[in-house]
Amino acid sequence: MNIEKSEFAIAIIGGGPNATYALDVLLREFYENSIPSKIKILVFEMTAEFGAGITHSTKTPDTAFLNRVAGQILLGAGEYY
């Protein structure tokens, strides 16, 4: 992969819920601040299930799912929601 001088790359390791929220915040910041450079964003997720990650993968046994109280579940990233 060749990166031109006018662009930069960002790697996100893991594609679970937190990566989804991070990507949301990152793209919002780029949009709101009119970042002029070309940006290449790479997401590395070993389950190939972006948004689910290992935590909520369909391949995770039912006995391994996390229990969460409704107040701990966010519908988006950051304090905005």
PyMOL commands that set and color helices and strands:
alter all, ss='L'
color gray80, all
select helices_A, chain A and resi 17-32+62-64+70-72+78-80
alter helices_A, ss='H'
color red, helices_A
select strands_A, chain A and resi 7-13+38-44
alter strands_A, ss='S'
color yellow, strands_A
deselect
rebuild
show_as cartoon
